[in-house]
Amino acid sequence: MRKVDIAVVGSGIGGSLISALNKDKDLILFEKDHNLGGCASTFKRFGHRFNTGATTFVGYEDNHLIKKMFDKIGLKPDIVQSDIAIRNIQGSKKVDRIQNFEMFLKQINENYYHPNNRVFWRRIKEIDEKFWSLKHLYFAKYSFKSFAKSAVFIAELLKEFNTDLFISAEGFIKSTLPNISKEYKAFIDSQLLITLQTTSKNATLLSMSLGLAYPFHKVFYANGGMGKLIEDILKDVEVRKNEEIISIEKNSNKYHLITSKGEYLANKVILNSTIFDSSRLFLNDDIKSYFQQFKFGDQSAFVVYVKLNIKKEFVHHYQMVLKKDLPNCISNSFFISFSHEDDEVLSKDGLSLTISTHTKAVYWEGLSKDEYENKKLQTQQYIMDEFLKYFDDIKSENIIECFSATSKTFYRYISRSNCGGKPINIKSAFSLPSCKTPFEGLYNVGDTVFAGQGWPGVALGVDVLNKELNSK
Ligand SMILES: Cc1cc2nc3c(=O)[nH]c(=O)nc-3n(C[C@H](O)[C@H](O)[C@H](O)COP(=O)(O)OP(=O)(O)OC[C@H]3O[C@@H](n4cnc5c(N)ncnc54)[C@H](O)[C@@H]3O)c2cc1C
């Protein structure tokens, strides 16, 4: 049986970053799938490559945690900055989310005029900037040292944000943008649903600010696909692809892992499986019941993958906000990502598109094969009709391939039917599980634990975990 110091279960953003940061240790990363990256992977189908989920890369800028991590790993990522982070379309309205505040504000005033627009967006930007310049970002439990460091973080939050911390997003919108139009509110909420998995109804002012302000940062496109970026991160790590962890048993101070291909004995285990799915891996009742306390987050993704036979320059990302919800979804908007025209991998023989929206896992369960396929086709067709209506220079004849994924597909490939992390709302902000567990040597990482989803959220969790792992 192979002995190893650290076993990492899963190659999502979290599992990959923590492995690369500790690549000098005796560490193995196990990934059940053939592709690396989980929700941030790139896969090949019908001879073409598609990004599975994540398409935007944020945080590679000076003084940001992600840039610092990449520098430490020794990786200069192959990325292109998106001048327009997202083009937001709602009927005849068009707003480009760009870094330049004044130019963005001008568009907001042209499309969604409100006398307090400047006050609102300035505050959103300032809160976001203040958050990312905090010195003690930390949240972990189960030891005096971890609690103490978390307390320092909470004290810093209170000092910097004061009563702002307790303001709800909805309250802030009502007081700053009184009589906001339904359309303007939908513009805001559709963006929050993507970044926070929830709308202003359940968000805090702080989480709303982080969710709305990300296009004020540099937003990048990953050449060759998001999965290529993950592969580059893992270039010096011992990775076992196609090797699933089937069970884990803690015996005294060691973890005995049984995989689809062998057995290992590890001092430490880092789980990049979701907090909802980790219990089934364990044979120990106490560890099982620890993970069972976390209620399954039912929110998931519906994704359409499209290959076009054209090569043309588009904005990298569009968000289309419609008047009513999409069928079998919980959103009235969808997010379209085009591959970069010059990307030799994704745009080989034409553009590759990933179009995603929000659904619930429960909508796709308990169906016969026919019911499932019909439901899937109905949603896909609806999205594609709206897509073709807007992009009138793209014709149905240009579509070479079109297929979609539901929560069931995500479960089959990457063992998670919840997608996009735990919604960050008022209730969950301080109750997110931490990277540390009550069990010595057992850790969590990924978007269902602190600090939530996407590159910046997961990286923040990785940073805390890295400090926990390496603290003396
Ligand atoms: C449709 C969609 C679009 C998104 N768009 C963006 C975006 O544009 N930008 C952005 O920053 N974020 C985006 N996100 C969010 C982001 O992709 C996720 O928050 C992030 O990728 C999750 O990373 P993670 O570390 O939690 O790992 P996950 O992605 O959950 O990966 C976990 C990995 O662990 C593996 N695994 C699980 N169990 C086992 C086991 N027993 N043995 C071996 N391996 C196992 C899985 O196969 C998987 O590869 C998007 C998410 C979705 C779903």
The ligand as a Gaussian input file, in Angstrom:
#p B3LYP/6-31G(d) Opt

LIG

0 1
 C      -22.190000      26.623000     -15.268000
 C      -21.192000      27.273000     -14.361000
 C      -20.563000      28.441000     -14.763000
 C      -19.625000      29.046000     -13.926000
 N      -18.953000      30.152000     -14.359000
 C      -17.930000      30.645000     -13.612000
 C      -17.086000      31.649000     -14.140000
 O      -17.246000      32.086000     -15.277000
 N      -16.058000      32.100000     -13.359000
 C      -15.830000      31.602000     -12.103000
 O      -14.886000      32.043000     -11.433000
 N      -16.621000      30.629000     -11.591000
 C      -17.645000      30.137000     -12.320000
 N      -18.412000      29.126000     -11.829000
 C      -18.153000      28.636000     -10.477000
 C      -16.903000      27.784000     -10.432000
 O      -16.803000      26.995000     -11.584000
 C      -16.925000      26.868000      -9.220000
 O      -17.248000      27.601000      -8.063000
 C      -15.565000      26.189000      -9.032000
 O      -15.062000      25.710000     -10.243000
 C      -15.709000      25.063000      -8.039000
 O      -14.450000      24.581000      -7.688000
 P      -14.271000      23.505000      -6.556000
 O      -12.899000      23.665000      -6.016000
 O      -15.392000      23.585000      -5.588000
 O      -14.294000      22.100000      -7.311000
 P      -15.341000      21.337000      -8.244000
 O      -15.497000      22.077000      -9.495000
 O      -16.533000      20.912000      -7.492000
 O      -14.493000      20.033000      -8.578000
 C      -14.403000      18.967000      -7.680000
 C      -13.644000      17.841000      -8.350000
 O      -13.559000      16.744000      -7.448000
 C      -13.738000      15.541000      -8.174000
 N      -14.200000      14.507000      -7.242000
 C      -15.331000      14.535000      -6.477000
 N      -15.440000      13.395000      -5.757000
 C      -14.352000      12.655000      -6.069000
 C      -13.886000      11.368000      -5.641000
 N      -14.571000      10.619000      -4.763000
 N      -12.698000      10.900000      -6.140000
 C      -11.993000      11.663000      -7.035000
 N      -12.397000      12.858000      -7.479000
 C      -13.551000      13.347000      -7.006000
 C      -14.770000      15.900000      -9.220000
 O      -14.759000      14.997000     -10.308000
 C      -14.334000      17.314000      -9.605000
 O      -13.425000      17.312000     -10.672000
 C      -19.345000      28.492000     -12.653000
 C      -19.984000      27.313000     -12.242000
 C      -20.876000      26.696000     -13.094000
 C      -21.526000      25.397000     -12.658000

